[in-house]
C-alpha cells in the first residue's frame, strides 16, 4: 500500500534530482569554452555609448 510519506519522499527526491540536473546543465553551458565570446560581448553592453 502506498502511503502519503512514500509519495512525498519520492516527489521530494525527484524534484531535488531535477533541480540539481538543471543547475549542472546551466553551469556547463555557462562555462563551455565555445560560449566565452558570446558572454564577453554581453558583458560590455552596459559600457557602450551607442
DSSP file (Angstrom, degrees, kcal/mol; ACC not computed):
  #  RESIDUE AA STRUCTURE BP1 BP2  ACC     N-H-->O    O-->H-N    N-H-->O    O-->H-N    TCO  KAPPA ALPHA  PHI   PSI    X-CA   Y-CA   Z-CA
    1    1 A X              0   0    0      0, 0.0     2,-0.4     0, 0.0     0, 0.0   0.000 360.0 360.0 360.0 133.1    0.0    0.0    0.0
    2    2 A X        -     0   0    0      4,-0.0     2,-0.2     3,-0.0     3,-0.0  -0.689 360.0-160.8 -84.8 129.5    1.3    3.4   -1.0
    3    3 A X     >  -     0   0    0     -2,-0.4     4,-2.1     1,-0.1     5,-0.2  -0.623  31.9-108.9-106.2 167.8    1.3    5.9    1.8
    4    4 A X  H  > S+     0   0    0     -2,-0.2     4,-2.8     1,-0.2     5,-0.2   0.893 118.8  55.1 -59.9 -40.5    1.5    9.7    1.8
    5    5 A X  H  > S+     0   0    0      2,-0.2     4,-2.7     1,-0.2    -1,-0.2   0.883 106.4  50.8 -63.3 -39.0    5.0    9.6    3.2
    6    6 A X  H  > S+     0   0    0      2,-0.2     4,-2.3     1,-0.2    -1,-0.2   0.934 113.6  44.0 -64.5 -46.6    6.2    7.3    0.3
    7    7 A X  H  X S+     0   0    0     -4,-2.1     4,-2.6     2,-0.2    -2,-0.2   0.905 114.3  50.8 -65.1 -41.2    4.7    9.6   -2.3
    8    8 A X  H  X S+     0   0    0     -4,-2.8     4,-2.3    -5,-0.2    -2,-0.2   0.925 111.4  46.9 -63.1 -45.8    6.1   12.7   -0.6
    9    9 A X  H  X S+     0   0    0     -4,-2.7     4,-2.3     2,-0.2     5,-0.2   0.905 112.8  50.0 -63.4 -41.7    9.6   11.2   -0.3
   10   10 A X  H  X S+     0   0    0     -4,-2.3     4,-2.5    -5,-0.2    -2,-0.2   0.930 112.8  45.5 -63.1 -45.8    9.5   10.2   -4.0
   11   11 A X  H  X S+     0   0    0     -4,-2.6     4,-2.4     1,-0.2    -1,-0.2   0.870 112.7  51.2 -69.1 -35.2    8.4   13.6   -5.2
   12   12 A X  H  X S+     0   0    0     -4,-2.3     4,-2.3    -5,-0.2    -1,-0.2   0.921 112.9  45.2 -65.7 -43.3   10.9   15.4   -3.0
   13   13 A X  H  X S+     0   0    0     -4,-2.3     4,-2.5     2,-0.2    -2,-0.2   0.900 113.2  50.2 -67.7 -40.8   13.8   13.2   -4.3
   14   14 A X  H  X S+     0   0    0     -4,-2.5     4,-2.4    -5,-0.2    -2,-0.2   0.923 112.2  47.5 -63.4 -44.0   12.6   13.6   -7.9
   15   15 A X  H  X S+     0   0    0     -4,-2.4     4,-2.6     2,-0.2     5,-0.2   0.901 111.5  50.7 -63.5 -41.5   12.4   17.4   -7.5
   16   16 A X  H  X S+     0   0    0     -4,-2.3     4,-2.3     1,-0.2    -2,-0.2   0.934 112.7  45.5 -62.2 -46.5   15.8   17.6   -5.9
   17   17 A X  H  X S+     0   0    0     -4,-2.5     4,-2.4     2,-0.2    -2,-0.2   0.885 112.5  52.2 -64.8 -38.6   17.4   15.5   -8.7
   18   18 A X  H  X S+     0   0    0     -4,-2.4     4,-2.2     2,-0.2    -2,-0.2   0.948 113.1  42.4 -62.4 -50.2   15.6   17.5  -11.4
   19   19 A X  H  X S+     0   0    0     -4,-2.6     4,-2.2     2,-0.2    -2,-0.2   0.850 113.6  52.2 -69.4 -33.8   16.8   20.9  -10.0
   20   20 A X  H  X S+     0   0    0     -4,-2.3     4,-2.3    -5,-0.2    -1,-0.2   0.912 110.2  49.4 -65.2 -41.9   20.3   19.6   -9.4
   21   21 A X  H  X S+     0   0    0     -4,-2.4     4,-2.3     1,-0.2    -2,-0.2   0.898 111.1  48.9 -62.9 -41.1   20.4   18.4  -13.0
   22   22 A X  H  X S+     0   0    0     -4,-2.2     4,-2.4     2,-0.2     5,-0.2   0.894 110.1  51.9 -66.2 -39.3   19.2   21.7  -14.3
   23   23 A X  H  X S+     0   0    0     -4,-2.2     4,-2.3     2,-0.2    -2,-0.2   0.921 110.9  47.2 -61.7 -44.7   21.9   23.5  -12.1
   24   24 A X  H  X S+     0   0    0     -4,-2.3     4,-2.5     2,-0.2    -2,-0.2   0.899 111.4  51.7 -64.3 -40.5   24.6   21.3  -13.6
   25   25 A X  H  X S+     0   0    0     -4,-2.3     4,-2.3     2,-0.2    -2,-0.2   0.911 111.8  45.8 -63.4 -43.2   23.3   21.9  -17.1
   26   26 A X  H  X S+     0   0    0     -4,-2.4     4,-2.6     2,-0.2    -1,-0.2   0.894 112.4  51.6 -67.3 -39.4   23.3   25.7  -16.7
   27   27 A X  H  X S+     0   0    0     -4,-2.3     4,-1.8    -5,-0.2    -2,-0.2   0.918 110.8  47.3 -63.1 -43.9   26.8   25.6  -15.1
   28   28 A X  H  X S+     0   0    0     -4,-2.5     4,-0.9     2,-0.2    -2,-0.2   0.917 112.6  50.0 -63.4 -42.8   28.2   23.5  -18.0
   29   29 A X  H >< S+     0   0    0     -4,-2.3     3,-0.6     1,-0.2    -2,-0.2   0.917 111.8  47.8 -61.4 -43.4   26.5   25.9  -20.5
   30   30 A X  H 3< S+     0   0    0     -4,-2.6    -1,-0.2     1,-0.2    -2,-0.2   0.818 118.0  40.2 -69.6 -30.2   28.0   29.0  -18.8
   31   31 A X  H 3< S+     0   0    0     -4,-1.8    -1,-0.2    -5,-0.2     2,-0.2   0.407  82.1 122.0-100.9   2.1   31.5   27.5  -18.6
   32   32 A X    X<  -     0   0    0     -4,-0.9     3,-1.6    -3,-0.6     4,-0.3  -0.485  64.4-134.1 -67.1 129.6   31.6   25.9  -22.0
   33   33 A X  G >  S+     0   0    0      1,-0.3     3,-1.3    -2,-0.2     4,-0.4   0.798 101.2  63.2 -58.2 -30.8   34.6   27.4  -23.9
   34   34 A X  G 3  S+     0   0    0      1,-0.3     3,-0.3     2,-0.1     4,-0.3   0.775 101.0  52.8 -65.8 -25.6   32.6   27.9  -27.1
   35   35 A X  G <> S+     0   0    0     -3,-1.6     4,-2.2     1,-0.2    -1,-0.3   0.459  81.3  94.6 -89.2  -1.8   30.3   30.4  -25.3
   36   36 A X  H <> S+     0   0    0     -3,-1.3     4,-2.6    -4,-0.3     5,-0.2   0.908  83.5  49.4 -58.7 -45.8   33.1   32.6  -24.0
   37   37 A X  H  > S+     0   0    0     -4,-0.4     4,-2.4    -3,-0.3    -1,-0.2   0.909 110.3  51.0 -62.0 -42.4   33.0   35.1  -26.9
   38   38 A X  H  > S+     0   0    0     -4,-0.3     4,-2.0     1,-0.2    -1,-0.2   0.911 113.6  44.1 -62.0 -43.2   29.2   35.5  -26.5
   39   39 A X  H  X S+     0   0    0     -4,-2.2     4,-1.7     2,-0.2    -1,-0.2   0.845 111.0  54.2 -72.9 -33.6   29.5   36.2  -22.8
   40   40 A X  H  X S+     0   0    0     -4,-2.6     4,-0.7    -5,-0.2    -2,-0.2   0.912 110.5  46.8 -64.6 -41.4   32.4   38.5  -23.2
   41   41 A X  H >< S+     0   0    0     -4,-2.4     3,-0.9     1,-0.2     4,-0.4   0.909 111.7  51.0 -65.6 -41.3   30.4   40.6  -25.8
   42   42 A X  H >< S+     0   0    0     -4,-2.0     3,-0.9     1,-0.2     4,-0.4   0.818 102.7  60.5 -66.5 -30.0   27.4   40.6  -23.5
   43   43 A X  H 3< S+     0   0    0     -4,-1.7    -1,-0.2     1,-0.2     3,-0.2   0.711 103.2  51.1 -72.7 -18.0   29.5   41.8  -20.5
   44   44 A X  T XX S+     0   0    0     -3,-0.9     3,-0.9    -4,-0.7     4,-0.6   0.467  81.7  94.7 -96.3  -1.2   30.5   45.0  -22.4
   45   45 A X  G X4 S+     0   0    0     -3,-0.9     3,-1.3    -4,-0.4    -1,-0.2   0.907  81.9  52.6 -58.0 -45.3   26.9   46.1  -23.4
   46   46 A X  G 34 S+     0   0    0     -4,-0.4    -1,-0.2     1,-0.2    -2,-0.1   0.755 107.8  53.7 -64.7 -20.2   26.5   48.4  -20.4
   47   47 A X  G <4 S+     0   0    0     -3,-0.9    -1,-0.2    -4,-0.1    -2,-0.2   0.565  85.7 103.9 -90.5  -8.8   29.7   50.2  -21.2
   48   48 A X    <<  -     0   0    0     -3,-1.3     2,-0.5    -4,-0.6    -3,-0.0  -0.447  57.8-153.7 -75.5 146.5   28.8   51.0  -24.8
   49   49 A X              0   0    0     -2,-0.1    -1,-0.1     1,-0.1    -3,-0.1  -0.662 360.0 360.0-117.8  74.0   27.7   54.5  -25.8
   50   50 A X              0   0    0     -2,-0.5    -1,-0.1     0, 0.0    -2,-0.0   0.468 360.0 360.0 -81.1 360.0   25.6   53.9  -28.8
